[in-house]
Amino acid sequence: MNINNEIASLVDYAVRERLIENEDRVYAVNRILEILNLEYYSDGADIMRYESVEDILAKFRQWAVETDFVPNDSNEVLDLFDTKLMSVFVSKPSDFRKKYYDLWEESPEKATQYYYHFAKKSNYIREQRVAKDIKWTYETPYGLIDMTINLSKPEKDPRAIALASKGLNTENMKYPKCLLCKENEGYAGRLDHPARQNHRIIPITLADESWFMQYSPYVYYNEHCIVFKGNHEPMKISGKTIERLLDFVSAYPHYMIGSNADLPIVGGSILTHDHFQGGRYEFAMSKAKEYDRTLLQKNGVELCKLYWPMSVIRLKGKDVKELVKISELVLSVWKNYEDQQVGIISKSGNTEHNTITPITRFRNNVFEVDLILRNNRTDEDHPFGIFHSQKEYHHIKRENIGLIECLGLAVLPARLRDEMELLKQFMFNKDLDGIYSDETLQKHGDFARRILDGNQFASEEEIEAKLYDEIGYVFMKVLENCGVYKKDNQGEKAFQRFIEVIHENLNN
């Protein structure tokens, strides 16, 4: 391959997407030559090329492997390589932020559009990988929920793991401390930590504290952003959390934002660094039916419950201070609340079990605060969690149910794609014995048997459609498992008992 042509293609792309100006061409070419350790360049063709950045970088990755410029062809190695190439087209943080703030003065929406475009076009968000995610919807009694099998995060290559083990990677010497720390901005990366030279973050102030905003490289939904604390501090849900979230939607009213819970099992995958997740997306839970509305005599704040598989209290009002105050009261009551009739125990010794997953938005000229009640208690029969995905559903989803999934968007493991492809072939041949004897598929045996018992299929395509429909049903049941108050008469009465305690505390 003529690497000079690929250099020209990449520079053309950067000019076309306005990552650089036309007068930056020669400078950009020379920076790429420096990275590739090349001394000569000749374009040879005075034409504009119109390839996607992923297609162009794929050729650079191929060249790097064929010329032994990189030690192997693992994703980890090649991602470090092509991110370094893209760093050529990324301005300094101060310059980037000036452009962002200038647009923000016009409107927050213009600023985030610019920022999101940059995140995609700089290849920080690898759009071709994200596009591989499998997506569908499933109709439930609670509304239409979103289903995804996440294929964006590449699996770790054993060769990369082996190389990484030779470097410094002790906890005390780790830099950056985690994937969310502000020190990631511009970091070259290593085999156990992604390169971030094409990463830019925006400083924001929430509740008079230093926070930063960025976009997720694995966008699960439109404009999926992450807002993280400037200091590397663990997750902690408090009244201050609600204040920060409402500060954010006050500044960015076109976005929703929420926080994972702060306890294991019911929390997210990163509990060591306080952070939120937001974006421009209407989740299924936000459209859930409201019932049992009560107008609190506290500056017009309304309280209601949501018809949703998990147990949710919604507060609505225009007075941010009152919303924070009432949210803090709900949290403080819930943290110590017990109802052993429905298995809710707040503490085991000094170990806390009750917390919340909070979400805020600005809609119809009022602020909304959704408080999802969570409990992470385990027992002998439920070692993964009493209010967690139960064992019969672990073949589909065993991992934590975090903020995004609470809202009605399933993020399912990549293994399901290949497992469902193989499973449908066995099912078409009605080979249940083969499923139960297959090491990979045996966990799906009862699932497949139940589907085959009640249905006739004329093709593998019909089976595939049914499989994905049934995965949606399983996810709905998982959400119901996570609800501390079940959608039955006993659960509704218990939920109302808690609401009455909230009212009593508000009136004291």
N, C-alpha and C positions, 0 to 999 in steps of 0.2 A: 504494500500500500504506500501511496505517496503521502507522507505525514504532513507535508506542506499544504496540501489541499484541505486536510482536516483542520489545520490551524486557521486557514482562511475561512472555512465554514463556521468555526466556533466564533471567530471575531465578527463575521457577518451576523450571526445570530444575536450576539451581544448588542450590536448597534441597532438591529431591527427591534429588539425588545427593550431598547432604551436603558440597558444596564450601563452602557458607556456612550459617549458621543462619537461622531464620525472622526473628529480630529484626534481621538485616542487610539486609532487603529495601530499605528506603528508601535506605540508604547505597549499596547496589549500583546502584539506579536512578539516583541522582544522579551516580555515577561514570560510568555509561554515557552519560548526557546530556552530561557534560563532554567525553567522547571524541568524541561525535557533534556537538558544538558546538550543542546544542539547549537551549532555555531552558524548554520547557513539556512537561509529561507528564500524561496522564490515561489510566488503564488502561481504564476503561469497562466492565469485565467482571470480576466477582469469582469467577473460576473457575480451577481448576488445569489447566494445559495439559500434555500428555504427548507432545510431539514430541521426536525425537532432537536432540542438539546440532548435528549436521551439517545437519539440515533447517532448524533455526532460523537457523543462521549463513548458510545459503544465501540466506535472505531478506534478511538484513543486507547480504550481498555484492551482491545485486540492487539493493537500495535505494542502496547507495554508488555503484554505476555509474549508475543512473538519475538521481541527483541531482548527478552530477559531484563527489561527495565524494572520489573517487579519480581519478587521472589516466587510467586505462584498466582494462580487465577482465582483465589478465594474472593468472595464478595467483600470481606473486611479489608483486604489489601487493596483491591481495586477502587473501593469507595474512598479510601484515604487518598488515592492517586487522583481520581477525577474531581474530588472536592478541592484539592489544591489547585487544579486548573481553573476552576470556577472562581477561586479567590481573586484572580486577576481582574475580574469585572465588578468587584464589590468595593464600594467606597468606604472610607473610614467611618466608624460609628458616629463621630461628631457631625460629619457631613450628611450622613443618612438621616440622623435625627432632626437636623435643621429642616430638611425637606419634609419630613413627616410632620413636624410641628407647624410648619407654614401651612400645610394642607389641613391640619387639625383646626387651625384658626378659621378656615373656611367652613369645615364641617368634620366632625369625627368620622362620618361615613366615608368621606373622600380620603382621609388619612389611612383608614384601615384597608380600603380598596387598593391604595398604592402599596401598602405594606404586604398585603396578601399576594398581590401580583409579583412583587419582588421575591417573596419566599418561594413561589413556584418557578419563576423564570430563572432564578439563580441556582435552581436544582437543589435547594435546601429541602423543599418538598419534592420528592421524586414521583412525579405524576404518573408515569407509566407503571410504577410499582403499586401505587394506590389504586390505579384503575383495574388491577388484577383482583382486588377484593371482590368476593361474591356477595351480591346484595339482593334482597327481596323483602317483601312485606308479608305480614300475617294478620288476618282479622281476628280479633278477640272480643269478648264481651265488654272489654274496657276501651276498645278502640283499635285502630290499626297500628301495630308496632313494627319497628324497623329491624331487619335481620341482616347481619354481616358475618362472613367468615373472613378473618383478617389474614391477608397474604402479604401485607406491606413490609412487615419486619422479616428480613431474610434470616434463615436459620444459621446458627453459628457453624462455621467450618472447623473441623477438628485440627486442620493444619494451622489455622489462625490462632486457635486456643493454645496449641503447642508453642507457637512463636511468642504469644503474649506472656506465657508463663516464664519466659527467660528474662523479662523486663521487670522493672520496679512496679510492684502493684500491692504493696502493703497498705493497710487502712490508714496508717499515720502519714504515709508519704503520697497518698492519692491526691491527684490534682487533675481537673477539678474534683471537689468532694463528691459530686453526683451529677447526673445528666441535666439537672435544673439550675445549677449554680450559674451566677452571672459570669464566672470565669470561663464558661464555655465559649463566649463570644470571640470568634477568631482563632480558637484553639485548633492546632493541627491534627489532634487526635492520635490514637494509637490503636493497636489491634483489639483491645478490650474496651475502647471508648471511641465513639464516632467522631470524625473530623467535623469541625464547625467553623472553618474559615469563611464560609458563605452565610454565616448566621449573624443576624443583627437583632438586638433587643431594644425595647423602648422603656425608659424609666417612667414610672407613674407614682403618684402619691395616693395611698389609701389609708384613711384614718390617721393621717399625719405620720405615716411610716413610708419607708422606701421599698417599693415593689417594682417589678419589671413585667413587661408583656412580651410574648413571642408567639409564633404559631407552632403547632405540633407538626413535626415532619411526617407523621403517620395520620394525616387528617381523617378522622372517623366521620366527620360531617362538615358541612360548609363553614369555612372560616374558623375552624377549630383552633382556638387560641388557649395558651397557658399563661396564667398570671402567677408569678412566684415571688416570694419574699427575698429582699436583697441579702439578708443573712441566712446562712444554712441552719435553720431551726426546724424541729420536728412539727408535724401537723398537730394542731390543737384547736378544737371547736369551742368557741365562746361567744359572748355577746359582741366582742370585738370582730369576730369573723363576719357576723351579719353586717356590722357597720362598714367593714371593708367591701363586702359584696355590693351593698347599696351605694357606696361611693363610686364603685366601678360602673354600675348601670346608670348612675346619674351623669357620669362623663361620657358613657358609650350607650345611649339608650336603645340603639339598634342591636345590641348584643344581650344575650342572657349569660349568666355566670353562676357557678355553683362550686361546692367543695366536697370532696370525698370525706367520709367520716374519719375520725382520728384513732380508731381502734383496729387491731388485726381482725381478719375475717370479714368484717363489714366495711373496712377501709379500702383504699386504692392500692396500687402496686408500689408507690413511693410514699412512705410515711415519714421519712427522715427529713424532708424539706417541705415546709408549708407552701401550699400552692392551690390554685383554683383552675377550673376549666370552663371556658365560655365559647361563644361564637354566635354566628348568625344562622340559627336553625330552630325550627319549631318542633320540639320533641312531642311524642305521643302523650306524655304525662301532662304537658302544659295544656292539652286540649281535653283532659279528662273532665267528666261531669262533676260539678260542685253540688254538695248537698249539706243539709243541716247548717245553713248560714245563720250567723249571729252577729249583729252589729254591736261591737263592744263600746261601752261608754268611755272610750279613750280616744278622743279626737277623730272619731269616725273610722276607726280600724275595724274591718270585717274579718271574722274568723269563719272558716268552713272546712269540711272534710272533702276529700276527693274520692270518687269511685275509681279506684286503682288497686292493682293486686298488692301493692305495698301500702303501709299505713301513713297517710300524708295529711298534715294540717296546712291549710293555706291562709295566710294573712294578707289583706289588701288595704292599702291606704295611701294618702299623699304625704303624711307626716313621717319623715324618715326616723326621727328620734323616737316616736312612739312605736314604730315597727321594730326598731332595735330593742327597745325596752321590753315589749311583749314577747319578742322572739327569745330574748335572754331569759325571761321568766319561764317560758315553755321548756327551754333547755334545762334550766336549773331544777324545775319540778321533775322532768323526765329522768334526769341523771340519778335521782334517788327514788324513783317511783317503782313500786312492786305490785304485781297482781298475780299471785301464785295460781289462781284459777286458770289462767291462760299461759302459765310458764314464764312470766316476766319477773326476773330477779335481778336487782340492780347491781349487786356486788357479791363477790365470793372472797371473803377476807378483805384484803386491800385492793383486789382486782376489780376495776369497774367494767360493767357490761353495757350500760345504756349510753347512747350518744345519738346524734342526728346527722343526716346528710342534708345540708341546706342549699337551696337554689333561689336566685333572685332574677327578676326581669322587670321591665317597665312596659306596661301594656294598657291601652285605652286610658292614657293619662293618669294612671295610678301605678304605684309600686306593688309588686307581688313578692311575697316570701313564702316558699314552699319548704316545710320542715318534715323530712322523712324520718320517722322514728325507727331506730336501729337497736338491736341487741345481739351481742356476739357470744353469748353463753354456749358452752358445750356440755355434753354429758356422755356417759358410757355408750349410749345408743346413737349419739350424734357427735362423733369426735371432730367433725369438720364444722359444726355449728348447728344449733337447734333451729335458728332462723336463717338458714343457709340452704343452698341447693342440696336436696336430699340424695341419698346414695343411688336411688333408682334412676336419677338423672345425670349422674356423674359421667356416663359414657358420652354425653353431649357437652356438659358444662360443670366443672368442679371448682373453677377458680373463683376468687372474690367477685361479688357483685358490687361494683363501684358506682360512682355518680352517673356515668353515661348510661349504664344498663338500668339503673333505677329509673331513669327518665324514659325508658322504653326503646333503647337501641342496643341490641345484642351484639357483643363483640366475641365471636366464637373462635376457637383455636383452629389454626391452619390445617391440622391433621384431618379435620372432617371432610375436606374436599376429596382427598384420595380415598378415605375410608368409605364415603358415600358412593363414590364411583365403583369401588370394588363390591360393596354391599349390594348395589342394585343388580349386578350381574348374578350373584348368588341367588338373590330373591327372584329374579326372572326365571331361573331354573328351579325354583322352589327347593333349593338345597340348604335347608336349615342345619342339617348335620355338618355341612361344610362350614357354615358360619360359626357354629359353636366350637368347631375344632380348629378354626383359624386363630392364631395367637393375637392378631391385630383386631379381628372382627368379633371375637367371642363376646366382648363387652356389649355389643349391639344385638346380641342374640334374641333377648326377650322383646326388644324394640321391634326387630324385624318380624318375629313371630306374631306379635299383636297386629301389625299392619297386614300381614298375609292372611291372617284368620278372618278378617272382615272385608277383604277386597279382592277383586279379580282384575288382573292387569293384562293388557294386550301387547304392551311393549315396554322396553327398558325406560323410555322417555316418560311413560305414565308412572312408573315406579319412582323415577327420580323426582318428578313433581310432587308425588305423595310424600317422599322422604323429607323434602325440604319443608313441606307443609307441617309434617309431624315434628320437625325440629323447632318450628315456630311454636307449636303447642307445648313442647317441652320447656321452651324458654318462658312462656307464660306461667307454667307451673312452677318454675324456679323462682320467678318473681313472687308468686303467691307463697312459696316456702319462706321467702325473706320477709314477708309481712308479719309484723308482731301481732297484729289483730287480723284474724282470718275473716274471710268474706262469708260468714255464717252468723246465725243468731247469737251464739255465744260471743263471737268475736266483736260483733257490732255493739253488744251490750257492754263489753269490757272497754272498747274504744270510747264509748260515751261516758263511762265512769271516769276515764282519764280527762276527758274534756270538762267534766263537771269540777274536777279538782283544779283545772286551769282557771275556770270562772271564779271559784272560791278564792284562789290566790290573787286574782285581779281585783276582787272586791274588798280585799283586806287592806 
